[in-house]
Amino acid sequence: MPRLSKKTMFAIEAVLDIAFNGGGQPVSSADITRRQQIPRRYLEQVLQRLVRAGILAGKRGPRGGYALGRERRLIGLGEIVRLVRTLEAETEPSDESVGSPLAHEVVWPTWSRLREELMAKLDAITIEDLLNDARRRGVRSEVGQRLEFHI
């Protein structure tokens, strides 16, 4: 089963926190760290990548922070997962010589197909879907009911 890495979980939580607690205002990384208990060293790296990808928008200054880069109904989980996977792949060694012909011809192609199917399912789930789920479950944001809505 594909694993959910810490960085992937942190990235999803950060985007969800911004959507859930922003109320139309930038959210500081310190507030995200406090609420989600994400180590700052991971968070800053992931937030910058999310900004470069257009998932988030960064604002500098004393009232700065992060906001969604586009409507939450247009941000899919698959996009976030791919972004973090790319970040993690930059530091992972890869050795294609490892494995038998069965691994190369059968196991890896099967694993690849399953990963593609999973990513398609993740692409269909948006930040909006997760926020709606949070509301149904009674999760409260720090800004109360001032959640931003896009039409």
Backbone hydrogen bonds, N-H to C=O, Kabsch-Sander energy under -0.5 kcal/mol:
donor,donor_aa,acceptor,acceptor_aa,energy
5,S,3,R,-0.8
9,M,5,S,-2.5
10,F,6,K,-3.0
11,A,7,K,-2.4
12,I,8,T,-2.4
13,E,9,M,-2.8
14,A,10,F,-2.6
15,V,11,A,-2.3
16,L,12,I,-2.6
17,D,13,E,-2.8
18,I,14,A,-2.4
19,A,15,V,-2.3
20,F,16,L,-2.6
21,N,17,D,-3.2
22,G,18,I,-1.6
25,Q,22,G,-2.3
27,V,66,Y,-2.6
32,I,28,S,-1.9
33,T,29,S,-2.7
34,R,30,A,-2.4
35,R,31,D,-2.7
36,Q,32,I,-2.9
37,Q,33,T,-1.6
42,Y,39,P,-0.9
43,L,39,P,-2.2
44,E,40,R,-2.4
45,Q,41,R,-0.7
46,V,42,Y,-2.2
47,L,43,L,-3.1
48,Q,44,E,-2.1
49,R,45,Q,-1.5
50,L,46,V,-2.4
51,V,47,L,-2.1
52,R,48,Q,-2.4
53,A,49,R,-1.8
54,G,51,V,-1.5
55,I,50,L,-1.7
56,L,50,L,-1.7
57,A,67,A,-3.0
59,K,65,G,-2.8
64,G,61,G,-2.0
65,G,59,K,-2.1
66,Y,27,V,-2.4
67,A,57,A,-2.4
69,G,55,I,-3.3
70,R,55,I,-0.6
74,L,71,E,-2.1
75,I,72,R,-1.1
76,G,74,L,-0.7
77,L,122,L,-1.0
77,L,125,I,-2.6
78,G,122,L,-0.9
80,I,76,G,-1.3
81,V,77,L,-2.7
82,R,78,G,-2.7
83,L,79,E,-2.0
84,V,80,I,-2.3
85,R,81,V,-2.5
86,T,82,R,-2.3
87,L,83,L,-1.8
88,E,84,V,-2.8
89,A,85,R,-2.4
90,E,86,T,-1.1
91,T,88,E,-1.4
92,E,88,E,-0.6
92,E,89,A,-0.5
98,V,95,D,-1.3
104,H,100,S,-2.4
105,E,101,P,-2.9
106,V,102,L,-2.3
107,V,102,L,-1.9
108,W,103,A,-3.2
110,T,106,V,-1.9
111,W,107,V,-2.8
112,S,108,W,-2.7
113,R,109,P,-2.3
114,L,110,T,-2.4
115,R,111,W,-2.3
116,E,112,S,-2.3
117,E,113,R,-2.2
118,L,114,L,-2.4
119,M,115,R,-2.7
120,A,116,E,-2.0
121,K,117,E,-1.7
122,L,118,L,-2.5
123,D,119,M,-2.5
124,A,120,A,-1.0
125,I,122,L,-1.2
126,T,124,A,-0.5
127,I,72,R,-0.9
127,I,75,I,-1.9
128,E,72,R,-1.3
130,L,126,T,-1.9
131,L,127,I,-2.5
132,N,128,E,-2.6
133,D,129,D,-2.1
134,A,130,L,-2.5
135,R,131,L,-2.4
136,R,132,N,-2.4
137,R,133,D,-1.8
138,G,135,R,-1.5
139,V,134,A,-2.6
144,G,141,S,-1.3
146,R,143,V,-1.6
147,L,145,Q,-0.7
